[in-house]
C-alpha cells in the first residue's frame, strides 16, 4: 500500500475557462436550450396575435408572402423545388418547423456566448436582443434573401406582431439563461461545501 499524491480540482480563480466558470461550448449548449424555449414562446405570442388580427390583415399578409407561407417554410419550399422533392404536407410542415427552430436557436447560441460581456441588467439585454433580431431578420434579411416580401408590403399589424413576438423571444431566452446560471452556481456552491481546500495536495491510499 502506498500513498499517492493527487491534486484537488482547481479553484474558480485557477480555472482556464473564462467568465463565471464554464466556457464557450457550455454557454453555446445553454444558448441552444434557451433559444428553443424562446422560439416556442415566440410562436405562442405570434399565434395569439395572429388569431386576434382582422381577417383583412391576415389576407394581406398571406397575399404578399412567397408561397403564402412564413419565411422558414418558404426556405423549405425553395429547397424542395431545387431538389425535385415532393414531400407530403405533413413532411413539409415538419421540415418547416425544424428550420424555424434552427433559425431561432442559432442567434440564441451567439447571444449566450457573449451576454456576460454586454452591459445592463438581464431583462434589458434580452429585450434589446429580441428587438435587434426583429430588425435584422424580419425587416432586412427575409426580404434580402427572398423568403419574405419587402417590409413596406406588409400591413402594420404584421410588423407589430413580429416586434412583440421577438421581444417575447429575447426576454424568455434571457430568463432561461439566467435561470440556468443560478442553478449552476447553486449546484457548484453546494458541491464545494465541506470539501478540502482547493489546489492543495491530498493523499490517497491505494
Secondary structure, DSSP 4 states (H G I P E B T S, - for coil): --EEEEEPPPPTTT-SS-TTT--HHHHHHHHHHHHHHHHHHHHHHHHHHHHTS-HHHHHHHHHHSGGGS-HHHHHHHHHHHHHT----HHHHHHHHHHHHHHHHHHHHHHHHHHGGGS-S-HHHHHHHHHHHHIIIIIIIIHHHHTSS--GGGS-HHHHHHHHHHHHHHHHHHHHHHHHHHHHHHHHHHHHHTTPPPTTSEEEEE-
